[in-house]
Amino acid sequence: MVPPLTRIAGQAALVLALVGSDQLTKRLAWRHLDPAVPRSYFYDTLRLAYVENSGGFLGLLGDLPEGLRFLLLTGGVAVAVSVGIVYVVWRSSLPRSTAIAALLVLGGGLSNLIDRLVHDGRVIDFLTIGVGGFRTGIFNLADVGILGGSFALGAMWFQRGQGGGQGTGTGSGSRQ
């Protein structure tokens, strides 16, 4: 078993690495990207384009009145991230993979929350990926942590539901 301080230090390092790298890349985007001139790399597979997003993921909720948007995207995220981090840190029985996935989601949320607090409710986005006719929405490294952690948590949940994990074995997909 990992000693509690070592476990907490590792968790803090993961969150700080995600927040630090996200904030650094956003700062570089702010300083070096012209919003009117996207930059294209690798035959337009990677595009860098500076945008300040007042909504949530892919601009979701961006059309809400400012007060409601602040309440949901700043206040709501602050509460959720705070509760989530306290839960993961205090819940030493969580499997390491679950804690890591949850901390990716929470660290990404924390970094985007920092943006909202510093940039008047907006988050800096600057990356988009495309292949052929498909192109992603614009995003940042915090969003990569949020989506990656969410997919990992979903895969773990699905695996447990299929009898392959730590579930109770009573779900509809359990093998007995």
N, C-alpha and C positions, 0 to 999 in steps of 0.2 A: 504494500500500500504506500502511496506517495504521501509524505508528510504534508500536513495542511498548509504550512507556509510556502513550501515548494510548489504545491498545486496552485495556490492563489497567485504566486509570483508568475507562474507559467500562464495562467489565465489573463493576468494583467498585461503580460508581455504580448500575448496574441492581440488583445484589444488595442493596446498602444501601437503595435506595428501596423494594424489596419487603419486606425485613425491617423497615425502619422503619415503613412504613405498616401492615403487619400487626400489629406489636407495639403501635403507637399505637391502632389500632382495638380490639385485644383489651383494652388497658388501659381504654379508654372503656367497653367492654362490661362489664368487671369492676366499674367504678365506678358505672355508671348503669343496668344491667339487673338486674331482680329475676328469679332463676331460676324463680320460681313464676308470673310474670306476663309472658308474651310480649307484644311490641308488634307491631301489625299496621299496614301502610301500603299505599296504592294498592290498596284493595279486597282486602286479604290476599295480594297478589302478593308482597310482601316482608314477611317476619316476622323480628323480632329476638328471640332467645331465648337466654339465657346457659346454656351447658352446659360442664362440664369433662369431656373425653373421655379416658379412660385407654387406649383402644384406638387403632388406626390409622384409616385412612380409613373413615368411617361406622361407627366402633366395631369394625371388624374386628380380631381378636386380643385384644379387651378381656377375654375370659373366660379367657385363659391365666394360669397362675400368675405372680405378680408378678415373680419373678426372671427367668423366661423372657421375659416381656413387656418388662422392662427391657433384657435382652440384645438382643432383636430390634429394638425400637422406639427405643431410645436408643443403645445401642452400635452396632448394625447401621447405623442411619441416620447416626450420627456418622462411621463409616468410609466409607460410601458417599458422603456429601456431601463429605468431605475429599478423597477420591480423585477424585471428579467435578470439583470446583473446580480442583484441581491440573491435571487433564487438560485442561480447557477453557482455562485460562490458558496452559499450556505449549504447547498445540497451536495455534500461530498459523496453521496451514494450514486450520483449520476454517472453513467458510463462515460469514459473519456471522450469517445466519439460524439456522443450527444452533447456534452459540454462544449466541445470545440465547435460543432455546427451551430449551437445556440449562440455562442460568443461571436461567431462571424456575423450572424444576423444582428445581434445587439451592438457590436462594434460599428457595423455599417450604419445602423440607425443613429448611434451616438455621433458619428462623424457628420452625417447629414443634418442632425439637430444642431451641431456646432455651426454649420453653414447658415441655417435659418436664423440663429441668434445673432450671428455676425453680419449677415447680408440682408437684413430687413425682411426676413421671411422667405428668402430665395436660396436655392441650392445650385451650386455650379456643376453643370454637366458638360462633357467635352468629348466623349468617345462614341463612335458608332461603327458597327461592323456590317459588311455586306458581301454577299456572294451571289452573282447572277442578278436576278430581279429581287432578291430578298435583302432587306436592310433592317437592322435593329433600330429601335428608338435610341435616342441619345442618353448616355448614362455616365457614371463615374465609378471609381474603384469601390466606394462604399456600397454601391448597388451590386457590384460583383460579389462582395461579401454577403450581402443580404440574400441575393438569389442563390448563391452557392450553398450557404448555410441552410436556406429553406429547402432546397432540393435534397440535401443530405438528410435533414430531419424528416422530410416526407418519405424518402427511401427507407429510412430506419423504421418509421411508423408502418409503412406498407409491409416491410419484411416481418415485423413482429405480428402484424395482422394475418400473415400467411403461415404463421407457426414457425418462422425461421429465427425468431429473436427471443426477447425476454417476456413476451406476452403471457397471458394466463392460460392460453390454449383453449379458450372457450369461444373465440370468435368464429365467424362463419367460414373462414378459410383455414381453420386450424387442422393439423394432422394429429390424429390420436391413435 
